[in-house]
Amino acid sequence: DYDKDTMKSLIKDPLTTLVKEGEGYRGIKATLRILKEVGNSPAVQMKKEKLKRAYENIEEIINDGLAENQQKAKFLINQSEAINRKFSDLNMNVRIKKLNEEINNYKIDRQRITLSLEREKEEIEDKVTTIVKSVEKRIEEYIEKTVKLVLE
């Protein structure tokens, strides 16, 4: 199945012989399968040990690369999650600050309303006191006796 040049190139440099650029991880895995098949083929009598070593080296490179990529991916995921948490905390701090400002505004509004109501209450109390005194005075003039009105 395999010509002499292909066999020589497989032994010398199996990666560039079998791996096509742009195939990525799947291409490398397919290359390993082909390399294993070639190594097990009865047509290949010589250099089986070299093929086996090449296969093992390629597999080691792939596995090391995958482990490194997994570590990088985990690191990046952790960084991303930390950034998202920090961003969420910042958003929460901004929200808390806005809510505190709203609370302060409500306190100021309540003080204004309370002052206004206290003034109105005092004015009404003054008017009631004036009316009560006036009524007491009129009753006193009319029946000639002192009367004290008590309002509750």
C-alpha positions as CSV (number, residue, x, y, z in Angstrom):
1,D,0.0,0.0,0.0
2,Y,2.8,2.4,0.9
3,D,5.5,3.5,-1.6
4,K,9.2,3.5,-0.6
5,D,9.5,7.3,-0.4
6,T,6.5,7.5,1.9
7,M,7.9,4.8,4.1
8,K,11.3,6.7,4.3
9,S,9.6,10.0,5.1
10,L,7.5,8.3,7.7
11,I,10.5,7.0,9.5
12,K,12.5,10.2,9.2
13,D,9.7,12.8,9.9
14,P,6.3,11.2,10.5
15,L,4.6,14.4,11.5
16,T,5.3,16.4,8.4
17,T,4.5,13.4,6.2
18,L,1.1,12.6,7.7
19,V,-0.1,15.8,9.4
20,K,-1.8,18.2,7.0
21,E,-1.7,21.9,8.1
22,G,-5.1,23.2,9.1
23,E,-6.4,19.8,10.3
24,G,-5.7,20.6,13.9
25,Y,-6.1,18.1,16.7
26,R,-8.3,15.7,14.7
27,G,-5.7,15.5,12.0
28,I,-3.0,14.7,14.5
29,K,-5.1,11.9,16.1
30,A,-5.8,10.5,12.6
31,T,-2.1,10.7,11.9
32,L,-1.4,8.6,15.0
33,R,-3.9,6.0,13.9
34,I,-2.3,5.8,10.5
35,L,1.1,5.6,12.0
36,K,0.0,2.8,14.3
37,E,-1.5,0.9,11.3
38,V,1.7,1.4,9.3
39,G,3.8,0.2,12.2
40,N,1.6,-2.9,12.6
41,S,1.6,-3.7,8.9
42,P,3.6,-6.8,8.0
43,A,4.9,-4.9,5.0
44,V,7.0,-2.8,7.3
45,Q,9.6,-5.1,8.6
46,M,12.5,-2.7,9.2
47,K,12.5,0.3,11.5
48,K,9.5,-0.9,13.5
49,E,11.2,0.3,16.7
50,K,11.7,3.8,15.1
51,L,8.0,3.9,14.1
52,K,7.0,2.9,17.6
53,R,9.2,5.5,19.1
54,A,7.9,8.1,16.7
55,Y,4.3,7.2,17.6
56,E,5.1,7.4,21.3
57,N,6.8,10.7,20.9
58,I,3.9,12.2,18.9
59,E,1.4,10.9,21.4
60,E,3.5,12.4,24.3
61,I,3.7,15.8,22.5
62,I,-0.1,15.7,21.9
63,N,-0.9,14.7,25.5
64,D,1.5,17.3,26.9
65,G,0.1,20.0,24.6
66,L,-3.4,19.0,25.7
67,A,-2.5,19.1,29.4
68,E,-0.9,22.5,28.9
69,N,-3.9,23.8,27.0
70,Q,-6.2,22.5,29.7
71,Q,-4.2,24.3,32.4
72,K,-4.2,27.5,30.3
73,A,-8.0,27.1,29.8
74,K,-8.6,26.5,33.5
75,F,-6.5,29.6,34.3
76,L,-8.3,31.7,31.8
77,I,-11.7,30.5,33.1
78,N,-10.7,31.3,36.7
79,Q,-9.5,34.7,35.6
80,S,-12.7,35.3,33.7
81,E,-14.8,34.2,36.7
82,A,-12.7,36.5,39.0
83,I,-13.2,39.4,36.6
84,N,-17.0,38.7,36.5
85,R,-17.2,38.5,40.3
86,K,-15.2,41.8,40.6
87,F,-17.4,43.5,38.0
88,S,-20.5,42.2,39.8
89,D,-19.1,43.5,43.1
90,L,-18.4,46.9,41.5
91,N,-22.0,47.0,40.1
92,M,-23.3,46.1,43.5
93,N,-21.2,48.9,45.1
94,V,-22.6,51.3,42.6
95,R,-26.1,50.1,43.3
96,I,-25.6,50.4,47.0
97,K,-24.3,53.9,46.6
98,K,-27.3,54.9,44.6
99,L,-29.6,53.3,47.1
100,N,-27.9,55.2,49.9
101,E,-28.3,58.5,48.0
102,E,-32.0,57.7,47.5
103,I,-32.3,57.0,51.3
104,N,-30.6,60.3,52.1
105,N,-32.9,62.1,49.7
106,Y,-35.9,60.5,51.3
107,K,-34.6,61.6,54.8
108,I,-34.3,65.1,53.5
109,D,-37.8,65.0,52.0
110,R,-39.1,63.6,55.3
111,Q,-37.4,66.4,57.3
112,R,-38.9,69.0,54.9
113,I,-42.4,67.5,55.2
114,T,-42.0,67.1,59.0
115,L,-41.0,70.8,59.4
116,S,-43.8,71.9,57.2
117,L,-46.3,69.8,59.1
118,E,-45.0,71.1,62.4
119,R,-45.4,74.7,61.2
120,E,-49.0,73.9,60.1
121,K,-49.7,72.2,63.4
122,E,-48.4,75.3,65.3
123,E,-50.5,77.6,63.1
124,I,-53.6,75.5,63.6
125,E,-53.0,75.3,67.4
126,D,-52.6,79.1,67.5
127,K,-55.8,79.5,65.5
128,V,-57.6,77.0,67.8
129,T,-56.2,78.8,70.9
130,T,-57.4,82.2,69.5
131,I,-60.8,80.8,68.7
132,V,-61.1,79.1,72.1
133,K,-60.2,82.4,73.9
134,S,-62.6,84.3,71.7
135,V,-65.4,81.8,72.5
136,E,-64.5,81.9,76.2
137,K,-64.6,85.7,76.1
138,R,-68.0,85.8,74.3
139,I,-69.5,83.3,76.8
140,E,-68.1,85.3,79.6
141,E,-69.7,88.5,78.2
142,Y,-73.0,86.8,77.5
143,I,-73.5,84.9,80.8
144,E,-71.1,87.0,82.9
145,K,-69.2,83.9,84.2
146,T,-65.7,82.7,83.5
147,V,-65.7,79.5,81.4
148,K,-62.6,77.4,80.5
149,L,-62.9,75.3,77.4
150,V,-60.8,72.2,77.2
151,L,-60.2,70.5,73.9
152,E,-58.8,67.0,73.6
